[in-house]
Amino acid sequence: MANGFRVLIVTPSYLPDITGNAVTAHRLYKGLRDRGIEVQVQCRGGVTPPLQFRPDIIHALHALKGGVPAMEMAERLDVPFVVTITGTDLNIDLLQSENLEILKVLDKAARIVTYSPLSKERLSSRLPVVSRKITVIGPSVEIARQKGGISSLPSGFNFLLPSGIRKVKGPAFAIRPLEALRSEFPSIKLTIVGPLIDDAEWKNLSDAMGGKEWISYMKVTHEEMPDIYDSAAVVLNTSVSEGLSNAILEAMSLGKAVLASDCEGNRAVISDGLDGILYKQGDEADFLRKAKRLVLDLEFRERLGRAAREKVAIEFSRDAEIDGHLRLYGEVLEHERKRGAIF
């Protein structure tokens, strides 16, 4: 093997799903492979590594859904594992006292990756005992444009919500304020794209859509997303909790104006009023007021989009993300080597 070690990525979802974990897993897989690392992906019900693939280190995405199987595999194979903790696992699962499994994963992990200093600070304050193991590695963006558009949104002023259908993403939140805004701007449309993850939330969303012809829901592939983004005037994020949203980074990298809830993960990437807009989470009036400004002010939307594209290019580069992970793996494996030599 070219660089001396093998990596197994364990993820709760993988492409063609376009969840954050799926997109991250594929991006890491390609980035590590391009650096000469032998890497495989294991997903529940999806991709599995060949039987002869024995990793030197395991990397779990999501401390609970990926972390538990990664921890069990690492113990069985007697190899170290690291875990990336970002959104629901940090902001929701960790708060549930019955989730002792997530605490066990974080205790046994050789290192813990967060996407931002804000997330590192939050995790350290909740679990000071693991603070020394936390490393911040910012994500990057990989979204390839297709030749000749393969998908697009309906004609009109399009608000796009790229989101999995689950409660934490608040997929129905924007409907009422945008419906009020349509009384002034009847060309407004809302399109929601993403995988159906939670049946109960899909029912809530369907009820809220209620036959409204200006709202549509689409299932798309990740390859279709650049054209979908291009068709949008404004990209939305209505999440209650985020790690660091791949969808927001993708939209920003393509120069789109983003209107997002002011949850911690979104604050880590958007500078309000400079390269995107944050609205007070759960506040429909604040959302409506800021959405209206974006409808009225084309120059403002374009200025936000330019600043967003520049920010992503500078602060969220692929090389920095892969360099950070290679350095992390190397440190973990060197520590394991020295520990083995002592005994």
Number of C-alpha atoms within 10 A of each C-alpha: 8 9 10 10 17 18 22 23 26 29 27 21 24 23 17 14 18 25 23 20 23 19 22 22 26 18 20 20 20 16 20 19 14 11 14 13 19 19 21 24 22 22 19 14 9 13 15 15 15 10 6 6 14 16 22 18 24 27 29 31 27 22 32 27 17 25 30 20 20 29 26 13 16 21 13 9 13 12 17 24 30 28 29 26 26 25 24 18 21 24 20 12 18 20 12 10 9 10 12 12 15 22 17 15 24 25 15 18 23 23 23 27 24 24 22 20 15 16 24 20 15 15 22 16 12 13 14 11 12 19 17 10 15 22 19 18 20 21 25 22 22 18 17 12 13 13 7 7 12 12 17 15 20 14 11 16 18 22 26 25 28 29 23 23 24 19 19 16 19 20 25 20 19 20 17 15 18 20 19 12 18 15 10 10 16 13 13 20 23 26 20 20 22 19 19 14 13 12 12 12 19 18 12 16 20 14 11 16 17 10 10 11 9 17 19 16 15 12 14 17 15 18 16 18 24 20 19 21 26 17 20 25 21 24 23 27 27 27 23 20 25 26 23 23 22 21 22 26 26 20 29 29 23 20 23 29 28 30 28 24 25 23 19 19 23 26 18 18 22 22 16 17 12 14 26 27 24 23 22 13 17 16 12 17 13 15 23 19 13 15 22 17 12 21 18 11 10 12 10 17 22 17 17 24 24 19 19 27 20 16 19 22 14 8 13 19 16 18 11 15 20 23 14 17 20 16 10 19 23 15 14 17 18 12 14 14 11 10 10 9 8 6 5
